[in-house]
């Protein structure tokens, strides 16, 4: 035995003496059993057939197939192969259908159908913000642009309440199935006022084509042209752009009239004194959740 081996043996002897364990445990080399490969293969097969089964159920199925294995051995191989039961996901309930699309249920006049959607952008420092856009589908007027770092269902209610107080009630509101729009709080409030909801099908943004077209113009003509140092600055510039959009920008779908001029030619908005909005209701627990990250 050379000096290196002697030093190693002495170090091992001292370490085992301090730890109070036998030196043979340091020299043990695990041996793979002859049936290991077949056992792993059968575990893979059972996991593929039963992806929601955990290690204990797989162990029981292996025993029923004739394997004489204990749980600890199966668990070791289970961890070695990286198996785990997938996290259970909650299925969402969607309220939309194709009959609510903008080409099926068309706006018949001023304040008949309002449409809502979100558009996203970032400040100069990289922080994200959201913008709630509200349009009158008949006049193409941009009724509101609400910008904030996050927007909840209660924020949507506040914006709608203020807008209805100035303009009057719409007959219907069209939107996608975003949690801010389908929350119980929002739906109960609209139902109490007699405002219908037109939820489009999930994954079908073309069914809400008017606001999607507006979002495209909003991004191309404003968001992509400006650098925002703060939310306050973004709000100020967005409101200035909204005024220009309604009052100065000719709209091709309106025979190149501005949305404001077209609305005036159709009798303007409904009287807010005749159809005023009730106060925004207190916050309630929502069915799906109303926070946007």
C-alpha positions in Angstrom: 0.0 0.0 0.0 1.6 3.3 -1.0 1.6 6.5 1.1 -1.5 8.0 -0.6 -3.6 4.9 0.1 -2.4 4.8 3.7 -3.3 8.4 4.2 -6.7 7.8 2.7 -7.3 4.8 4.9 -6.2 6.7 8.0 -8.5 9.7 7.1 -11.4 7.3 6.5 -10.7 5.5 9.8 -10.7 8.7 11.8 -13.9 10.1 10.1 -15.8 6.9 10.7 -14.6 6.9 14.3 -15.9 10.4 14.8 -19.2 9.7 13.0 -19.7 6.4 14.9 -20.3 4.3 11.8 -18.6 1.2 10.2 -15.9 1.7 7.6 -17.7 -0.8 5.3 -20.5 1.7 4.8 -18.1 4.0 3.0 -16.9 1.3 0.6 -20.4 0.0 -0.3 -21.1 0.2 -4.1 -24.8 -0.2 -5.0 -25.5 -2.9 -7.5 -28.3 -2.6 -10.1 -30.6 -5.6 -9.8 -31.2 -7.8 -12.8 -34.9 -6.8 -13.1 -34.4 -3.0 -12.7 -34.6 -2.3 -16.4 -37.9 -4.2 -16.8 -39.3 -2.7 -13.6 -38.6 0.9 -14.9 -40.2 0.0 -18.2 -43.4 -1.2 -16.5 -43.5 1.9 -14.3 -43.3 4.0 -17.5 -46.1 2.0 -19.0 -48.4 2.4 -16.0 -47.7 6.1 -15.6 -48.6 6.6 -19.3 -51.9 4.7 -18.8 -52.7 6.5 -15.5 -51.1 10.0 -15.5 -53.1 11.1 -12.4 -51.9 8.1 -10.3 -49.3 8.7 -7.6 -46.4 6.5 -6.6 -48.4 4.4 -4.1 -51.1 3.5 -6.6 -48.5 2.6 -9.2 -46.8 0.4 -6.6 -50.1 -1.4 -6.1 -50.6 -1.9 -9.8 -47.1 -3.3 -10.1 -47.9 -5.9 -7.4 -51.1 -6.8 -9.2 -49.0 -7.5 -12.3 -46.8 -9.9 -10.3 -44.0 -7.7 -9.1 -42.7 -8.3 -5.6 -41.7 -4.8 -4.8 -42.0 -2.5 -1.8 -43.0 1.1 -1.9 -39.5 2.5 -1.1 -38.0 0.8 -4.2 -40.7 2.1 -6.5 -40.4 5.6 -5.0 -36.7 5.6 -5.6 -37.2 4.7 -9.2 -40.1 7.1 -9.5 -37.9 10.0 -8.3 -35.0 8.8 -10.5 -37.2 8.9 -13.6 -38.6 12.4 -12.7 -42.2 11.4 -12.4 -44.7 13.6 -10.7 -48.5 13.9 -10.8 -49.4 17.0 -12.9 -50.9 19.9 -10.9 -54.7 19.8 -11.2 -55.9 22.7 -13.3 -59.3 24.4 -12.8 -61.4 24.4 -15.9 -62.7 27.9 -16.8 -66.3 28.5 -17.7 -66.7 30.5 -20.8 -69.8 32.6 -21.4 -69.3 33.5 -25.1 -70.9 32.2 -28.3 -70.7 33.0 -32.0 -74.1 34.7 -32.1 -72.6 37.6 -30.1 -70.1 38.4 -32.8 -70.1 41.9 -34.2 -71.2 40.7 -37.7 -74.2 38.8 -36.1 -75.4 41.3 -33.5 -74.7 44.7 -35.2 -75.1 48.1 -33.5 -78.4 49.7 -34.7 -77.7 53.2 -33.4 -76.0 55.5 -31.0 -75.5 53.9 -27.5 -76.8 50.5 -28.8 -73.5 48.5 -28.4 -70.4 49.5 -26.6 -67.3 47.4 -26.9 -64.5 46.9 -24.4 -61.0 45.5 -24.6 -57.5 45.8 -23.1 -54.3 46.8 -24.9 -50.8 46.5 -23.3 -47.7 48.6 -23.5 -44.6 49.5 -21.4 -43.2 52.6 -19.8 -39.6 53.8 -20.6 -38.3 51.9 -17.6 -39.8 48.6 -18.8 -42.7 48.4 -16.4 -45.9 47.2 -18.1 -49.2 49.0 -18.1 -52.7 48.3 -19.4 -55.2 50.4 -21.2 -59.0 49.8 -21.1 -60.5 51.0 -24.4 -64.3 51.6 -24.7 -65.9 52.3 -28.0 -69.4 53.0 -29.4 -69.6 50.5 -32.3 -72.2 52.6 -34.2 -70.4 55.9 -34.2 -66.8 54.5 -33.8 -66.3 57.1 -31.0 -63.6 56.3 -28.5 -65.6 56.8 -25.3 -62.8 56.2 -22.8 -59.1 55.3 -22.5 -58.3 54.2 -18.9 -54.6 53.6 -18.3 -53.1 52.0 -15.1 -50.4 49.6 -14.0 -53.2 47.0 -13.3 -56.9 47.2 -13.9 -59.5 45.1 -12.0 -63.2 44.3 -12.5 -64.0 47.1 -10.0 -62.0 49.5 -12.0 -64.0 48.6 -15.1 -67.2 49.2 -13.1 -66.0 52.6 -12.0 -65.1 53.6 -15.6 -68.5 52.4 -16.9 -70.4 54.2 -14.1 -68.7 57.5 -14.9 -69.1 57.1 -18.6 -72.8 56.2 -18.3 -73.4 59.1 -16.0 -72.2 61.4 -18.8 -73.6 59.6 -21.8 -76.5 57.4 -20.8 -76.9 53.6 -20.8 -76.0 51.4 -23.7 -78.3 48.6 -24.7 -75.5 46.0 -24.7 -71.8 45.7 -24.0 -69.6 43.4 -26.1 -66.4 42.0 -24.8 -64.2 38.8 -24.6 -64.2 36.4 -21.6 -61.5 38.3 -19.6 -61.9 37.9 -15.8 -62.5 41.7 -15.5 -65.6 41.5 -17.7 -67.2 38.2 -16.7 -66.8 38.6 -12.9 -70.1 38.3 -10.9 -69.7 41.9 -9.6 -69.7 43.3 -13.1 -72.4 41.1 -14.5 -74.7 41.7 -11.5 -74.2 45.5 -11.9 -75.0 45.5 -15.6 -78.0 43.2 -15.1 -79.4 45.6 -12.4 -79.3 48.4 -15.0 -80.8 46.3 -17.8 -77.6 46.4 -19.9 -77.2 43.2 -22.0 -73.8 41.4 -22.3 -72.4 40.0 -25.5 -69.5 37.8 -24.7 -67.6 36.5 -27.8 -66.2 33.0 -28.1 -62.8 32.3 -26.5 -59.9 32.7 -28.9 -62.0 34.5 -31.5 -60.9 38.2 -31.4 -62.4 38.8 -34.9 -65.9 38.5 -33.3 -65.0 41.8 -31.5 -63.7 43.3 -34.7 -64.5 47.0 -34.0 -62.4 47.3 -30.9 -59.6 45.1 -32.4 -59.4 47.5 -35.3 -59.3 50.5 -33.0 -56.5 48.8 -30.9 -54.5 48.4 -34.1 -54.9 52.1 -34.9 -54.2 53.1 -31.3 -50.9 51.1 -31.2 -49.8 52.2 -34.7 -50.6 55.9 -34.4 -50.0 56.5 -30.7 -48.3 53.8 -28.6 -45.6 53.0 -31.1 -44.9 56.7 -31.6 -44.4 57.8 -28.0 -42.1 57.0 -25.0 -43.8 57.3 -21.7 -41.8 58.1 -18.6 -44.7 57.7 -16.2 -48.3 56.6 -16.0 -49.4 60.2 -15.5 -47.7 61.2 -18.7 -49.1 58.3 -20.6 -52.7 59.2 -19.4 -52.3 62.9 -20.4 -51.0 62.0 -23.9 -53.6 59.3 -24.4 -56.4 61.7 -23.6 -55.0 64.2 -26.0 -54.9 61.6 -28.7 -58.4 60.4 -27.9 -59.8 63.9 -28.4 -58.0 64.1 -31.8 -59.2 60.7 -32.8 -62.9 61.7 -32.1 -62.8 65.3 -33.3 -60.2 65.5 -36.0 -59.4 62.1 -37.5 -61.5 61.2 -40.6 -62.8 57.6 -40.3 -62.9 55.6 -43.6 -65.9 53.5 -42.4 -67.9 56.8 -41.8 -67.4 58.2 -45.3 -64.4 60.0 -43.9 -66.4 61.9 -41.3 -64.9 62.1 -37.8 -66.6 60.0 -35.2 -67.9 63.1 -33.3 -69.4 64.6 -36.5 -71.0 61.3 -37.4 -72.5 61.0 -33.9 -73.9 64.6 -34.1 -75.4 63.8 -37.5 -77.2 60.8 -35.9 -78.7 62.8 -33.1 -75.9 62.8 -30.6 -75.9 60.8 -27.4 -78.8 59.7 -25.3 -79.8 62.0 -22.4 -77.9 61.1 -19.3 -80.7 62.7 -17.2 -83.2 60.2 -18.5 -81.0 57.1 -18.2 -78.5 57.7 -15.4 -76.2 55.1 -13.9 -76.7 54.0 -10.3 -73.8 54.1 -7.9 -71.0 51.6 -8.4 -71.8 48.6 -6.1 -69.4 47.6 -3.2 -66.7 45.1 -4.0 -67.8 41.5 -4.0 -66.0 38.2 -4.3 -65.8 37.4 -8.0 -66.5 34.0 -9.5 -63.3 33.8 -11.7 -61.2 36.6 -10.2 -60.8 40.1 -11.5 -57.1 40.9 -11.2 -55.0 41.4 -14.2 -51.3 41.0 -13.6 
